Amino acid sequence: MSERPHVVIVGAGFGGLEAARALAQSPVDVTVIDRHNYHLFQPLLYQVATAALSPADIAQPIRAILRHQQNATVLLDEVIGIDAAARQVETRFGANQSYEHLVLATGSQYAYYGHDDWSRPARPANCCQVSQRSPSSKAVMSAS
Ligand SMILES: Cc1cc2nc3c(=O)[nH]c(=O)nc-3n(C[C@H](O)[C@H](O)[C@H](O)COP(=O)(O)OP(=O)(O)OC[C@H]3O[C@@H](n4cnc5c(N)ncnc54)[C@H](O)[C@@H]3O)c2cc1C
């Protein structure tokens, strides 16, 4: 790692990728961490759920998206903690990172207004996992 300020971006959704690209010409080293190796284009999830598209049509490897950005590194890992005092990001699989600047772009979670049990029949449509949910084994869009 160089002597330049280290910017750690957690999440490679729209927010995280936009932040990384905005820093392309800046004198910083950028590390993008995501628990998936792909960026998911969520607006087209419904087309996958209805089999108009395949999951691969709306998921693109993060490393491919940022491959031309000289100052960017992509890590596949899950952030499980942040030590703000020590300026360190802790990850599940050990890719811990020290940073000068931290961007948290981890998206959002659905709210069930105190009825968390509703999450089973009304699963959030923000994940590109296809699971077997019905007795007829019909594949439908699901979420982890
Ligand atoms: C079905 C659907 C249709 C939509 N249609 C539209 C539309 O037509 N127009 C529109 O403007 N918007 C639309 N949206 C909303 C839009 O997709 C979201 O607002 C946008 O994707 C949010 O971007 P984000 O970067 O904030 O989060 P996300 O895209 O959710 O990205 C968050 C990233 O952070 C990663 N992450 C989360 N936690 C961790 C962790 N602890 N460690 C490592 N990585 C982590 C995730 O893996 C993910 O890659 C739609 C959303 C959905 C679900």
The ligand as a MOL file (V3000), in Angstrom:
LIG
                    3D

  0  0  0     0  0            999 V3000
M  V30 BEGIN CTAB
M  V30 COUNTS 53 58 0 0 0
M  V30 BEGIN ATOM
M  V30 1 C -37.0040 -4.6650 -7.0030 0
M  V30 2 C -36.3920 -3.2870 -6.9620 0
M  V30 3 C -36.6480 -2.3800 -7.9930 0
M  V30 4 C -36.0660 -1.0930 -7.9430 0
M  V30 5 N -36.3160 -0.2230 -8.9740 0
M  V30 6 C -35.7340 1.0110 -8.9590 0
M  V30 7 C -35.9300 1.9200 -10.0300 0
M  V30 8 O -36.6530 1.6540 -10.9930 0
M  V30 9 N -35.3240 3.1560 -9.9680 0
M  V30 10 C -34.5290 3.4970 -8.9060 0
M  V30 11 O -33.9930 4.6130 -8.8910 0
M  V30 12 N -34.3080 2.6320 -7.8870 0
M  V30 13 C -34.8850 1.4160 -7.8790 0
M  V30 14 N -34.6820 0.5450 -6.8420 0
M  V30 15 C -33.8830 0.9880 -5.7100 0
M  V30 16 C -32.3990 0.9150 -5.9980 0
M  V30 17 O -32.0690 -0.3350 -6.5860 0
M  V30 18 C -31.6900 1.0780 -4.6620 0
M  V30 19 O -32.0350 2.3420 -4.1300 0
M  V30 20 C -30.1910 0.9930 -4.8220 0
M  V30 21 O -29.8260 -0.2540 -5.3410 0
M  V30 22 C -29.5440 1.2370 -3.4800 0
M  V30 23 O -28.1610 1.2910 -3.6990 0
M  V30 24 P -27.1600 1.1910 -2.4870 0
M  V30 25 O -25.7760 1.3390 -3.0420 0
M  V30 26 O -27.5810 2.1490 -1.4260 0
M  V30 27 O -27.3890 -0.2500 -1.8640 0
M  V30 28 P -27.3080 -1.6830 -2.5340 0
M  V30 29 O -27.4660 -1.6270 -4.0130 0
M  V30 30 O -28.2460 -2.5370 -1.7500 0
M  V30 31 O -25.8170 -2.1440 -2.2770 0
M  V30 32 C -25.3510 -2.4540 -1.0010 0
M  V30 33 C -24.1400 -3.3510 -1.1650 0
M  V30 34 O -23.5190 -3.4880 0.0980 0
M  V30 35 C -23.1520 -4.8320 0.2910 0
M  V30 36 N -23.1010 -5.0540 1.7340 0
M  V30 37 C -24.0910 -4.8670 2.6170 0
M  V30 38 N -23.6650 -5.1210 3.8580 0
M  V30 39 C -22.3580 -5.4920 3.7410 0
M  V30 40 C -21.3570 -5.8890 4.6850 0
M  V30 41 N -21.6120 -5.9470 6.0110 0
M  V30 42 N -20.1310 -6.2090 4.2390 0
M  V30 43 C -19.8560 -6.1550 2.9030 0
M  V30 44 N -20.7710 -5.7830 1.9670 0
M  V30 45 C -22.0030 -5.4490 2.3920 0
M  V30 46 C -24.2100 -5.6510 -0.4270 0
M  V30 47 O -23.7360 -6.9350 -0.7900 0
M  V30 48 C -24.4980 -4.7590 -1.6430 0
M  V30 49 O -23.6960 -5.1090 -2.7450 0
M  V30 50 C -35.2410 -0.7280 -6.8510 0
M  V30 51 C -34.9780 -1.6670 -5.8360 0
M  V30 52 C -35.5380 -2.9290 -5.8890 0
M  V30 53 C -35.2520 -3.9260 -4.7890 0
M  V30 END ATOM
M  V30 BEGIN BOND
M  V30 1 1 1 2
M  V30 2 1 2 3
M  V30 3 2 2 52
M  V30 4 2 3 4
M  V30 5 1 4 5
M  V30 6 1 4 50
M  V30 7 2 5 6
M  V30 8 1 6 7
M  V30 9 1 6 13
M  V30 10 2 7 8
M  V30 11 1 7 9
M  V30 12 1 9 10
M  V30 13 2 10 11
M  V30 14 1 10 12
M  V30 15 2 12 13
M  V30 16 1 13 14
M  V30 17 1 14 15
M  V30 18 1 14 50
M  V30 19 1 15 16
M  V30 20 1 16 17
M  V30 21 1 16 18
M  V30 22 1 18 19
M  V30 23 1 18 20
M  V30 24 1 20 21
M  V30 25 1 20 22
M  V30 26 1 22 23
M  V30 27 1 23 24
M  V30 28 2 24 25
M  V30 29 1 24 26
M  V30 30 1 24 27
M  V30 31 1 27 28
M  V30 32 2 28 29
M  V30 33 1 28 30
M  V30 34 1 28 31
M  V30 35 1 31 32
M  V30 36 1 32 33
M  V30 37 1 33 34
M  V30 38 1 33 48
M  V30 39 1 34 35
M  V30 40 1 35 36
M  V30 41 1 35 46
M  V30 42 1 36 37
M  V30 43 1 36 45
M  V30 44 2 37 38
M  V30 45 1 38 39
M  V30 46 1 39 40
M  V30 47 2 39 45
M  V30 48 1 40 41
M  V30 49 2 40 42
M  V30 50 1 42 43
M  V30 51 2 43 44
M  V30 52 1 44 45
M  V30 53 1 46 47
M  V30 54 1 46 48
M  V30 55 1 48 49
M  V30 56 2 50 51
M  V30 57 1 51 52
M  V30 58 1 52 53
M  V30 END BOND
M  V30 END CTAB
M  END
